Amino acid sequence: MEAENKDFKYFMQDTGSVYLGAKLSYAEILQDVMVNFKYKSIVEHYILKDTDPETTLESQFYYMTKEQFSYRTYEQLRAKVKVSVLEEKKSLFGKKKTGYTTKLMPLAAFVDMNLAQKKAKGVVIQELALSKLALMAFSV
């Protein structure tokens, strides 16, 4: 099972965003030399106030509520969650088929979905995206 999780344990960045694979735990993030120091500092000082270090990003965001301190922290970082959602689609011949669609959702919109809605839609969290500008402006 660990081998299949490696596809979702990564840190990448481009000119505007930082991307983290959803299967990463906070302990792994803090140990990864590729993850930038600023994000590690935010994790240590803010996120771990209400989160266990062994928690994965996937679990953190799936069960996150707006009352959590970590939610407010990620809102400041303009977090977006990349998810796969089970949707019914029409094929070329008018038949209905069910398949996954990938969406990038703002954190507030994702957290507004309750647990029952997430389960009904078969939500699978793939990735966390953070704004580099918001990361740079965040004061630790």
Helices and strands as residue ranges (DSSP letters): H 2-5, G 6-8, E 11-13, E 17-21, H 26-31, H 37-45, G 47-49, H 57-62, H 69-76, E 80-90, E 96-106, H 107-112, H 115-120, E 124-131, H 132-137
